Amino acid sequence: MTDEPLRPGCAVPSGRLSRLSGFGRLAGGIAGGMLAEGARRIASGERPRMGDLILTPANAKRMADRLSHLRGAAMKLGQMISMDAGDLLPPELATILASLRNQGQTMPPAQLDRLLIAEWGPDWRGKLAKFDANPIAAASIGQVHRAELADGRRLAIKVQYPGVRESIDADVDNVATLLRVSNLLPRELDLKPLLAEAKRQLADEADYAREADAMRRYATRLDGDPRYAVPRPIEALTTTRILAMDYLDGAPIEGLATAPQATRDAAMTALIDLCLRELFEFGEMQTDPNFANYRWQADSGRIVLLDFGATRRVPPDTADAYRRLIAAGLARDRDTIRDVAVETGFLGAAAVRAHRAAVDRIIAAIDDAMARPGPFDFGDRAFVPVVREEAKALAADRATWHVPHVETLFVQRKISGTALLGARLKARVDVRGMAAQATGRPVDM
């Protein structure tokens, strides 16, 4: 969800033909942009490559606007590209695609009413004492409204956009085609397993009854822990397309950036502890790192956990891979870190063979940063330019690219997103001590 001002109501294309035509208009707009940009560059004496013509800021804006209009899996994938592949894109394109995270368009009232009638029946207003037709948040799959029961219980009602579930497969395939023709990905890279898993994951996220079950499990596990607050779903009002839950007050967690250091440290310690428990204790993880999935209650000091649609099981072998990596990191055994990373698919064997020295320098830079005395300072990004510079050779050698195991990708996405929030808050956390405790390993200083 987003705290940015919501854009005016715009009907969500729900039929296959209307969504396909949306992609057609996107492709047509990109083609027109290519012709104009190609003519401009040729006139100036350049010989542009096809990828350069496609990946222009103007075409990226066309893509962002169209995916925002389509919503659903199309917009979700655009958001994921902007968050997870942003470092591989030119800065102008990454900035424009990142705008998808804040482009909250809402359904017009008539379309919302039709959806509520379909899920709750024609007398749906009788189920609630109050319902605010103006949404308080909007995202890729649904929008959220405030409501109230007759007994005064405050609710948040998440309503799914029409046609989202039915369009997932086609949307994923269409976005994948756009990535291919844009030359962002090598043609030799086998995306089939990843695309299949993306479709399954998005289908799970579009099942609000499934999300409600995950929300209950997290509420039970964290009950009594004063660091967290988890809303409870309202079973009588929840369907596969509507999720009714307690409304919990909270401010954007990024607002903690101006809080005292101790407050920031405590919040990030709680989030890292939760991540470790998900990985090694729960065997289940909420894998969406979007900052909007966390809210901060200044009065209670609690973190409100929201949006459990991306919750998925962590297989034992995936948890074991992370346990072995952590053990090698705690022992500062850089050779084992590299070997385990290859063995478990974090790194591609071909990339390590071709760029062994660069890989070793990346591991050394991260190891040196993590092993400094005292808590790890997420705000100290001195090692990042080193990693980015060394990674250029790997990124440029497209013949050695590989797709890690999908389970590893989802877990790593959550871990990376948590670290990104830590950097935003400039928090200081005893990460090594927490990792050692979670895995039962000694810390080698």
N, C-alpha and C positions, 0 to 999 in steps of 0.2 A: 504494500500500500504506500501511499505517498502523502506527505503533509504539504505539498505544493498546492497552489490554487487549482481547483478542478476546472477542466475545460468544459464548455457548454455541451449539453446533451447531443449525442450523435448516434444515430441508430447503428447497432452492431450488425454487419452483414452475417446472416445466419445460414443461408443456403449455400450449397456447394458451388452453384453457378455464380452467385454474387461474390463469393470469396475468390473464386478462380478469376473472375473478371477484375477483381482488385489487384491480384498479382499480375494480370495482363496489363493493367494500366501502369503498374510499377515498372514492368519490363519495358513498356513503350516509352515511359518517361526517361528511363536510364539510357535506352537506345538513342533517343533524341539528344540527351545530354552528351553522350559519347560523340555523336556527329559534330555537335557544336564545339566541344573541347578539342576534338581531333583537327578540325579545320583551323582553330585558333593556333594550336601548336605547330601545325605544318606551315602556316603563314609566317610564324616566327622562326622558321628554320629548323624545328625539332623533328625527330622521328620517334613519336611516342609509341610505347608498348601498349597492347590491348588492356593489360591490367591497370596501367596508369589512367587510361581513358575511363574505365569503369569506376575505379576507386577515387573519384573526385569528391570534394566536399559537397558540391551541388547534388550529385547522385546519392551520397550518403544521407543528405537531408530528405531527398525523395523517399529513400528507403525507410527512414525513421518515421516520416509522416504517414506513409501508407501502412506500415506495420502497426502504428499507433491506432489508425482507423480500423484495421482488421481486428485488433486485440487477439485474445486467445493464444494458441500455440505460436502463431507468427510473431506476436509482440514479445512473448516470453523468450523465444529463442534470440530475438534481437537484443533483449536485455542481457541474456547470458553471454552473447558475443561481446557486448560492450564491457561487461565486468571481467570476463575470464580471458579474453583475447586482446584486451585493450593495449597491452604492451607490444603486440605484434602489428598494430595498426599505426599509420601515420597519426600524429597528435590531433590534426584537424578532424579526421574521421572518427577517432575514438571519442572526441568531445561531442560530436554530433550524435553518434549512436548512443552515447551515455544519456542524451536527452530523453531517450525512451523510458528511462527509469522514473522520470518526472512528468510524463505526458499522460496525466490522468483524465481521460475522456469518460463521460458518463452516458448512460442510456437516457433517452428522452422518456418522459413520464408514461406515455402510452405503451411503449415497449416494456417498461418495468411492470406496469399493471398487468399486461398480458402474461408475463412470466409468473407473477405472483398468483394469478388466477389459476394458471396451469399447475402450479405446485401445491397451493393451499386451498384452492377452490374459490368460487365466486364470492363467498362471504368471508374472505380472508381478513378483512378489517376487523371482524368480530373477535378474532383471536388475540388482538392486542388492544391495550388501552390507548396507546399512542404509537404513531409511526411517522417518522420524518422522511418525507419523500425526497428531500435533498440529501444526497450521499455525503458522508464525511470523508470518504476515501475511495479511490478507484485504482485498479491495477490491471494486469493483463488478462486475468481470468474472471474477475468479478468486482463488484463495488459494495461498499458497506454503508448501512443506514443505522441510525439510532432508533430505538423503540423502547416501549415500556409495557409490562404486564399489568393486569388489574391490581395486583398486590404491591405495585410500585417497584418491582424488580427491573433494573435497567438492563437493556439488551443491546448487543451489536448484531445486526442481521447482515450476513454476507450473501449476496445474490449473484449467482453466476450468469454471465452473459449468454444469451441464446446462441446455440449452434457451436459452442466451444468444443464440447466433447466430440461431436460428429465431424469436426473439421481437423482434428489433430493430425491424423496420418497425412492428409493432403498438405496441410500447412508445413509440416516438418519436411516433407519431400520438396515442396516449393522453395523453402528457405535454403535447403541443402543445394538445390540447383543454382540459386543465386550465388551461393558461396563458391560453387564450382566455376561458374562462368566469370566470376569476379577475379579468378586466379588467386584467391586467398589461400587455397589448399592445393597441394600436389595431387594430380590425377591418380597417382599410384597409391595414395593413402586410402586404405580400406575403411570407410565410414559406416559400413552396413551394421556392424554390431552396435556402434554408438547411436546411430539413428533409430534402430529398433528399440534400444533402451530408452532413448529420449521419448519416443512415442508412448512406451509403457509408463514411464514416470509421469508424463503430462496427463495421461489418462487417469492415473492414480490421483494427481492433484485436482483433477476435475470431478472427483467423487467426494462430495462433501460429507457423506455419511462415513466414509473411511477416515477423513480428516478428523471428524468428531471422535471416533474411536481412539485415534492417536492422541488427541487432546486430553481425553480422559486418562490414558495411561500416564502421560507426563504429569498431569495434575496429581495423580495418586503417588507417583514416585517422589515428587517434590513437595508433597504435603508436609507442612511443619518446618520446612526450610525457610527461614525468614528472608533469604536473599532473592527469592523468586515468587512471582504471582502468575498463575495460569488460569485463564477463564474456564468455566465449566459449560459444556454444550447443553442446550435445551432439547431433549430428545423428542418431545412432542411436536416441535416446530422445525426439526431438522430433516431435510431430504437429501437426495444426491445432488441437488442444485441449489439448495438453501441451507446455510449453516447459521443457526441461532445460538448465541452464547452470551455469557455475562459481559457487560460492558465494564471495562476496567480503565480508570483514569491513568494517564501517563503522558509524558512529554517525549519528543524525539530523543533517542539516546545520544545522538551526536551533540545535543546541547550540553552534555557533560564535559565537552572540551574546555569550557570556561569554569568548571567546578574545581574545588581544591584538589591538589595532587592525591591526597589520601582517598578522596571519594572516587576519583577516576581509577585508582589502583584497585580499590575494593570491587568496583563494578567489573573490571576486566578479569580480575582473579575469579570472580563468580562465573563469568562466561567461559573462561578456559577450563575451570573445574567441571562445568557442565559438559563441555566438549569431550574431556577425558572420560567422564562417566558414561557418556553416550557410547564412546568407542570401546571401552574395556569393561563396563558394568552392565549397561542397558542392553547392549547388542542391537541398538536401534538409534538412528540419528536423524535429526531434522537438518536436511542438507542444503537449505536455501540460506545463504549468508547475507541476504538483503538487510541493511541496517533497519529498515522499517519494520522488521519482524521483532524488534525489541523496543520497549518503551521504558522510561525511567520515572519512578515515583519519588520525587524529592522528599516528601514528608515521611515515607516509610523506608526509603533507601532500597526498595525492591525493584527488580527488573521484571517487567511484564513480558512474558513470552507469548508471541502470536504466530499464527499461520503455520499449521502442522501438516499442510498438504504435501510437502516434499519429504516427509518422514519415511525412511526406508530402513530395512534390516541391514545390519552390518555383519556379513558372513564371518565366521571364526577365522578363516585364513587371511582375510583382509585385516582384522584386528591384530592377528599374529604378525603380519608384515610390518605394521606400525610399531608393534612391541619390539621387534628386532631392530628396526631403524632407531628407535629411541635408545635401546640398549647400546648400540654402537655409538650413538651420539654422546650419551652420558660417559662412555669410556673414552671418548675422543679418538676413536679408531676410524680414521678417515678412509682407509682401504676397505674396511668392512662396510662402512656407510655406502660407498660406491657400489660394492659387489651386491649388497642386499637391494639397493635401489634398482639395479639392473635385473636381478633375479626376480624381484616382485613386480617389475614392470613400471616402476616410477620413471626410470630412464630407459631409453632404447639402447640395446647392445651395439647397434651399428653406430649410433651417435657417440657412444663412449669410445669405441674403437677408433673412430675418425678424429675425435676431438678430446682425447684423454687428458691432455694438459689443461685445457679450458675447463673441463668438468672438475678436475682436481682443484683448480683455483677457485671455482664456485663453492665447492664443498668446504674448502679452507676458509673462505671469507665468512660463510655462515657459521662454521664451527667456532672461529675466533670471536665473532659477535656474541654467540650464545654462551661462550665459556668465560666471559668477563666476570670478575668478582661482583657480587651483589645481584639484585633483581635485574632481569632483562629490561632494557629501556626501549620500548617500542618506538619512542619518538626519535631515537638516534638511528638515522637511516644511512649512516656512513658506508655500510657494506652494500647498499642497494646499487649504487653506480658501478661498483666492481662486478657484481653479479650480472647486471644488465649489459655491461661491456663484454664480458666473457661469453654471455649467452648469444651475442650477435652471430658468432660463427656457427653455432648450432642452429639458430633460426634460419640463417641463410642457406644452410645445406639441406635443402628440402628432400633430398634423396634419403636422408637418415631419419626423417620424421616418423613417428609411430604414435598409435593411439593406445594409451595405458588401459588397463582393465577398467571396465565401466564402474565397478564398485569402488575402485581406488579413486577414480575421477570425482565421484560424488562426495566421498569423504574428504578428499583433498580440497574440494571447492569450499566446504564448510570451514576447514582449518585455515585456508588462505583468507577467507572472508573475515574470520574472527581476528586474525593477525592484522588485517587491514583496518578493522575497527580500533584495535589497540594502537595502531599508528596514528589514526585520526585523533584519539584521545590522549596520545603521548603518555600512555600508562606505563608503570614500572611494576613488573610481576616476576616472582620467583618461578619462572617456567621450568627450569631444570629440576628444582626441588619438587614441584608438583608432578612432573612427568615421572620422576624417580618413585614417588609415592604411589602413583597410579599403576606403575608396572612392577613395583617391588624390586627395583634395581638400585644399586649404589651409585652415587655421584662421584666421578673421578675428576678432581680439579687439577 
